[in-house]
Amino acid sequence: MGTVGVKELKNRLTQYLRRTKKGEEVIVTERGTPIALIQPIQTAEKPATREAKLAKLAATGLITLPTKKSLRIVRRVKVSGRPLSRTILGDRR
């Protein structure tokens, strides 16, 4: 396990990410006080956010993350009149 300051991490991020890929945990400090832990995603105990959970599943190969942006939210349309389900049931008879 290594310890690195924020400034050093910023300057050599790629180097520390390589070390993390190899299984090493890195403690990030700010003025000597630990503020974060960078660890391989496979060894993360319990991801807190949905994004972290999905990233862990993708790292283990259980899922494949989408490569395109997600669709924007579609607004529901209200239609008046007879419900479509009744029309379909009527056509089946």
Secondary structure, DSSP 8 states (H G I E B T S, - for coil): -EEEEHHHHHHTHHHHHHHHHTT--EEEEETTEEEEEE--GGG-SS--SHHHHHHHHHHTTS----SS------------SS-HHHHHHHHH-
